[in-house]
Amino acid sequence: MSWQEVLNKAYTEGKYIFVDCYTTWCGPCKAMERNVYPSKEVGDYMNKRFISVKFRLILPGMIMNLFAKDMLLHLVLRKCIMFIVS
């Protein structure tokens, strides 16, 4: 799914967008994947309110994938606040 498709889906469904940016070496990312995301309570809460997307920030041989570049450009142009934990 492209960033534009994510935006369209969120707009159509009247939901916010939750973006999980991860890397293969990120300890907190792995903990969230293992301990938080599988929870039914978390899933029910998030699915009701958010379009959730997850993507890998750094791919082999690339600084950042194209989805990430589109998303970050969109957020920067709209002066959105981002919170990234690593």
N, C-alpha and C positions, 0 to 999 in steps of 0.2 A: 504494500500500500504506500503510495507517495504521500508527501506532506500535504499536498493540496487535497488529496482524497480524505486524509485525516481531518483537515479543516472543514471540508464539506460535510462529512459524516457528523462531526460535533455540532455544526450549525443546524443541520437537519434534525438531529435528535435533541437539540437544546441541552447539550452537555459540555462540561469542561474537558480539557485535554490533559491527561497525565502522561508524562514522558519519562520513562526509565532509561537513562543513558548509562551504559555499562562498558566495562572492559573485562577481559578475561582474567586480569591480575588483581582486580579490585575485591578486597576482602569484604567490605560492607555490602557490595553488590551481591556477592555469593551468599551472604547471610540473609539478605532480603529474599533472594530467590528460594532459599532453603526453608526459612522460618516464617516469613510474612506472607508472601504471595499465595502459597497454597491454602491459607486459612479461608474457610467458607465465609466467616464474618467479614473479612477484608474484601473478599471477592464480591459478596453481595453489596457491600457499601460502595465499592469502587464502580462496579458495573452499572449501578443505578445512577451514578452521578458523572461518570467520566468515560471518555473514549481513551483507553489505555494503549499506549504503544511502547515498545521496547526496541532499542537498537544499539548496536555496538558502535561505540565512538571511533575506535581505531581498528582498522582492518590491516592485515599484512600488506606492506608496501604502500600504504596510504596514510595520510595524516588524519583524514576524517572522511567518512563515506558521504555520498551525495545527498542522502536523506538528511543527515545531520547538517550539512551545509545549507540546505533549503530551510530547515527548521530554524537554525540559528539566525539566518538572514531575516526570516519572517519576524522573529522575536526582537531582534535588534532594531529593525525598521519601525516596529511598533512600541519601542521603548519598554518592553516587558521586563520584569524582574525574573531572574533565574536563580535557583538554588541548587547547587551541585555538591554532592557529598562524595568524596573519594578517599 
